[in-house]
Amino acid sequence: MSVSFHATTAAGRTPANGNTARREATRRRLLDAGTALFAELGLHGVTSARIAQQAGVATGTFYLHFSDKHALFAEIVSLALEELASRQEHAVRTRATAGSELRVRLEELVRFTEEKCDLIRVVFARGAESGPLAQQIHDRVAADLETRLAHRVASEGLPIHPGVAAQARAATLTRVIAWWAEDPSRASREDLIETLLLLEPGRQAASSDPQRQA
């Protein structure tokens, strides 16, 4: 066990640490308030002042943390994407068997979508202010997919272009997930996963290649 020494107040707390903790707590309240309000009213229907009021802080305090509501919303989405990536990687490490990584990733994506339906609906709402953010999400998903598809092309000799396949896959995933988040009764979780698996570029390429079928 390591021991570190810092200058402390009479109460035994480090002033800088206390200030940092308070700042982080305020930021967390703003994130939570923004998440709830965006889910209820959409991006267009929320103001920075309303978020501050919901979080129990002054409007000026809001601007100490975020430049505007769009910056707050972007951070909410970014944190959600980081959470999804972490959950998927953990699921792959703990649940995936040979050949099942894609299924495990999709299962975690669907669980995440169920939990974050409100947020996903706001991001991908047609004609929404969040359009540029939706494009950023598509680009982030496509970049991750291209890296993994390039590895599969190199190791398995798949007859596909990783960049083209990644763009097609990202467009399909984001659109289908957004469509399902609008109304999950449209398809069961199992049907959603199975259909997305069938649309996976590597599977399509393998099924259409006579040499791989032989």
HULINUR-V837405 format. One record per residue. N is the residue number from 1. PHI is phi in whole degrees, -180 to 180 (999 if undefined). PSI is psi in whole degrees, 0 to 359 (999 if undefined). OMEGA is omega in degrees with one decimal (NA if undefined). Layout:
n=N phi=PHI psi=PSI omega=OMEGA
n=N phi=PHI psi=PSI omega=OMEGA
//
This chain:
n=1 phi=999 psi=130 omega=179.9
n=2 phi=-92 psi=152 omega=179.1
n=3 phi=-125 psi=134 omega=177.0
n=4 phi=-126 psi=153 omega=-176.6
n=5 phi=-121 psi=135 omega=177.9
n=6 phi=-136 psi=154 omega=173.1
n=7 phi=-67 psi=134 omega=-176.7
n=8 phi=-127 psi=164 omega=174.7
n=9 phi=-82 psi=179 omega=179.0
n=10 phi=-62 psi=334 omega=179.8
n=11 phi=-82 psi=359 omega=177.6
n=12 phi=84 psi=15 omega=-179.7
n=13 phi=-114 psi=147 omega=176.9
n=14 phi=-78 psi=122 omega=-177.5
n=15 phi=-54 psi=313 omega=-178.5
n=16 phi=-61 psi=318 omega=-179.6
n=17 phi=-64 psi=319 omega=178.7
n=18 phi=-63 psi=317 omega=178.3
n=19 phi=-64 psi=319 omega=179.3
n=20 phi=-64 psi=318 omega=-179.8
n=21 phi=-63 psi=318 omega=178.9
n=22 phi=-65 psi=319 omega=179.5
n=23 phi=-64 psi=316 omega=179.5
n=24 phi=-65 psi=323 omega=178.9
n=25 phi=-66 psi=320 omega=178.0
n=26 phi=-65 psi=316 omega=179.1
n=27 phi=-61 psi=320 omega=179.5
n=28 phi=-65 psi=320 omega=177.7
n=29 phi=-64 psi=321 omega=178.0
n=30 phi=-65 psi=319 omega=178.0
n=31 phi=-64 psi=316 omega=179.6
n=32 phi=-65 psi=317 omega=179.6
n=33 phi=-64 psi=317 omega=178.5
n=34 phi=-63 psi=317 omega=179.3
n=35 phi=-59 psi=315 omega=-179.3
n=36 phi=-66 psi=317 omega=-177.9
n=37 phi=-72 psi=320 omega=177.8
n=38 phi=-63 psi=320 omega=179.1
n=39 phi=-64 psi=323 omega=-176.7
n=40 phi=-81 psi=318 omega=-168.9
n=41 phi=-115 psi=351 omega=-175.6
n=42 phi=80 psi=168 omega=-177.3
n=43 phi=-66 psi=320 omega=-177.1
n=44 phi=-67 psi=327 omega=-173.8
n=45 phi=-87 psi=7 omega=-175.7
n=46 phi=-119 psi=141 omega=174.4
n=47 phi=-115 psi=161 omega=177.7
n=48 phi=-61 psi=321 omega=179.6
n=49 phi=-63 psi=322 omega=180.0
n=50 phi=-67 psi=321 omega=178.2
n=51 phi=-64 psi=315 omega=179.2
n=52 phi=-61 psi=317 omega=179.5
n=53 phi=-62 psi=316 omega=-180.0
n=54 phi=-63 psi=325 omega=-178.7
n=55 phi=-82 psi=350 omega=179.2
n=56 phi=79 psi=30 omega=178.8
n=57 phi=-129 psi=166 omega=177.6
n=58 phi=-73 psi=154 omega=178.8
n=59 phi=-59 psi=322 omega=177.7
n=60 phi=-60 psi=325 omega=178.1
n=61 phi=-65 psi=322 omega=176.7
n=62 phi=-54 psi=314 omega=-175.1
n=63 phi=-75 psi=350 omega=171.4
n=64 phi=-74 psi=339 omega=-176.7
n=65 phi=-107 psi=324 omega=-176.6
n=66 phi=-138 psi=144 omega=-178.3
n=67 phi=-71 psi=328 omega=177.2
n=68 phi=-167 psi=182 omega=-177.1
n=69 phi=-66 psi=331 omega=179.5
n=70 phi=-67 psi=321 omega=177.6
n=71 phi=-65 psi=320 omega=176.8
n=72 phi=-63 psi=313 omega=-179.0
n=73 phi=-62 psi=319 omega=179.0
n=74 phi=-62 psi=321 omega=178.9
n=75 phi=-70 psi=322 omega=176.9
n=76 phi=-59 psi=314 omega=-179.4
n=77 phi=-67 psi=318 omega=179.7
n=78 phi=-61 psi=316 omega=178.1
n=79 phi=-64 psi=323 omega=178.7
n=80 phi=-65 psi=319 omega=179.2
n=81 phi=-66 psi=322 omega=176.8
n=82 phi=-64 psi=320 omega=177.6
n=83 phi=-63 psi=316 omega=178.9
n=84 phi=-61 psi=313 omega=-179.5
n=85 phi=-60 psi=317 omega=179.5
n=86 phi=-63 psi=316 omega=179.8
n=87 phi=-65 psi=320 omega=179.6
n=88 phi=-66 psi=316 omega=-179.8
n=89 phi=-64 psi=319 omega=177.7
n=90 phi=-64 psi=319 omega=-179.8
n=91 phi=-64 psi=320 omega=178.7
n=92 phi=-64 psi=317 omega=-179.2
n=93 phi=-65 psi=324 omega=-170.9
n=94 phi=-101 psi=338 omega=-173.8
n=95 phi=-121 psi=337 omega=-172.3
n=96 phi=-73 psi=140 omega=171.6
n=97 phi=-117 psi=180 omega=-178.1
n=98 phi=-55 psi=123 omega=176.9
n=99 phi=81 psi=2 omega=-175.0
n=100 phi=-109 psi=5 omega=-175.1
n=101 phi=-59 psi=315 omega=-178.3
n=102 phi=-61 psi=317 omega=178.6
n=103 phi=-61 psi=317 omega=-179.5
n=104 phi=-63 psi=318 omega=178.5
n=105 phi=-63 psi=318 omega=179.6
n=106 phi=-68 psi=320 omega=178.1
n=107 phi=-60 psi=319 omega=179.8
n=108 phi=-70 psi=324 omega=177.4
n=109 phi=-63 psi=318 omega=-179.5
n=110 phi=-68 psi=318 omega=176.0
n=111 phi=-60 psi=315 omega=179.8
n=112 phi=-62 psi=318 omega=179.8
n=113 phi=-62 psi=319 omega=178.0
n=114 phi=-60 psi=319 omega=-177.8
n=115 phi=-75 psi=330 omega=-173.3
n=116 phi=-115 psi=30 omega=-176.8
n=117 phi=-54 psi=315 omega=-177.4
n=118 phi=-61 psi=314 omega=-179.4
n=119 phi=-64 psi=316 omega=-179.0
n=120 phi=-64 psi=321 omega=178.1
n=121 phi=-62 psi=321 omega=179.4
n=122 phi=-67 psi=317 omega=-177.6
n=123 phi=-63 psi=316 omega=-171.2
n=124 phi=-104 psi=12 omega=177.9
n=125 phi=-59 psi=135 omega=-178.6
n=126 phi=-64 psi=130 omega=178.7
n=127 phi=74 psi=13 omega=-175.7
n=128 phi=-78 psi=159 omega=175.3
n=129 phi=-62 psi=338 omega=-175.1
n=130 phi=-84 psi=12 omega=-178.7
n=131 phi=-50 psi=310 omega=178.7
n=132 phi=-59 psi=325 omega=178.9
n=133 phi=-68 psi=322 omega=176.8
n=134 phi=-61 psi=321 omega=178.1
n=135 phi=-66 psi=321 omega=177.8
n=136 phi=-63 psi=321 omega=178.0
n=137 phi=-63 psi=314 omega=177.6
n=138 phi=-56 psi=313 omega=-178.0
n=139 phi=-64 psi=322 omega=179.6
n=140 phi=-67 psi=316 omega=178.2
n=141 phi=-64 psi=316 omega=-178.6
n=142 phi=-63 psi=319 omega=-179.7
n=143 phi=-63 psi=317 omega=178.7
n=144 phi=-65 psi=318 omega=179.6
n=145 phi=-65 psi=319 omega=-179.1
n=146 phi=-62 psi=321 omega=178.6
n=147 phi=-62 psi=314 omega=-178.5
n=148 phi=-71 psi=323 omega=178.5
n=149 phi=-69 psi=324 omega=177.6
n=150 phi=-62 psi=321 omega=177.3
n=151 phi=-64 psi=319 omega=179.8
n=152 phi=-69 psi=322 omega=177.3
n=153 phi=-61 psi=318 omega=-179.1
n=154 phi=-70 psi=321 omega=-174.6
n=155 phi=-87 psi=328 omega=-175.9
n=156 phi=-110 psi=352 omega=-179.6
n=157 phi=68 psi=33 omega=179.2
n=158 phi=-63 psi=136 omega=-177.9
n=159 phi=-84 psi=58 omega=179.9
n=160 phi=-135 psi=159 omega=173.5
n=161 phi=-94 psi=119 omega=-174.8
n=162 phi=-56 psi=320 omega=-178.4
n=163 phi=-66 psi=314 omega=179.4
n=164 phi=-64 psi=313 omega=-178.8
n=165 phi=-63 psi=322 omega=-179.4
n=166 phi=-66 psi=319 omega=178.2
n=167 phi=-64 psi=316 omega=179.7
n=168 phi=-65 psi=318 omega=-178.6
n=169 phi=-67 psi=317 omega=179.8
n=170 phi=-63 psi=318 omega=179.1
n=171 phi=-63 psi=318 omega=179.4
n=172 phi=-65 psi=311 omega=-177.2
n=173 phi=-60 psi=310 omega=-176.6
n=174 phi=-65 psi=321 omega=-179.3
n=175 phi=-70 psi=317 omega=-178.5
n=176 phi=-67 psi=316 omega=179.2
n=177 phi=-62 psi=318 omega=177.9
n=178 phi=-63 psi=318 omega=178.9
n=179 phi=-63 psi=317 omega=-178.2
n=180 phi=-72 psi=324 omega=-179.8
n=181 phi=-64 psi=330 omega=178.1
n=182 phi=-62 psi=325 omega=-178.5
n=183 phi=-161 psi=90 omega=-177.4
n=184 phi=-60 psi=345 omega=177.8
n=185 phi=-73 psi=352 omega=-179.4
n=186 phi=-65 psi=331 omega=179.4
n=187 phi=-157 psi=148 omega=177.1
n=188 phi=-72 psi=161 omega=177.0
n=189 phi=-57 psi=318 omega=-177.8
n=190 phi=-65 psi=317 omega=179.4
n=191 phi=-65 psi=321 omega=179.0
n=192 phi=-61 psi=311 omega=-178.4
n=193 phi=-64 psi=313 omega=-177.4
n=194 phi=-63 psi=320 omega=-179.0
n=195 phi=-69 psi=318 omega=177.5
n=196 phi=-64 psi=325 omega=176.2
n=197 phi=-64 psi=318 omega=-179.8
n=198 phi=-66 psi=333 omega=-178.9
n=199 phi=-89 psi=2 omega=-178.3
n=200 phi=-64 psi=129 omega=-174.0
n=201 phi=-54 psi=318 omega=-179.8
n=202 phi=-61 psi=321 omega=179.5
n=203 phi=-68 psi=319 omega=179.7
n=204 phi=-64 psi=317 omega=-179.2
n=205 phi=-64 psi=317 omega=-179.8
n=206 phi=-64 psi=320 omega=-178.3
n=207 phi=-71 psi=338 omega=-178.1
n=208 phi=-98 psi=358 omega=-178.5
n=209 phi=-97 psi=110 omega=-177.2
n=210 phi=-57 psi=323 omega=-178.0
n=211 phi=-67 psi=326 omega=179.5
n=212 phi=-77 psi=337 omega=178.7
n=213 phi=-81 psi=335 omega=-175.3
n=214 phi=-67 psi=999 omega=NA
//
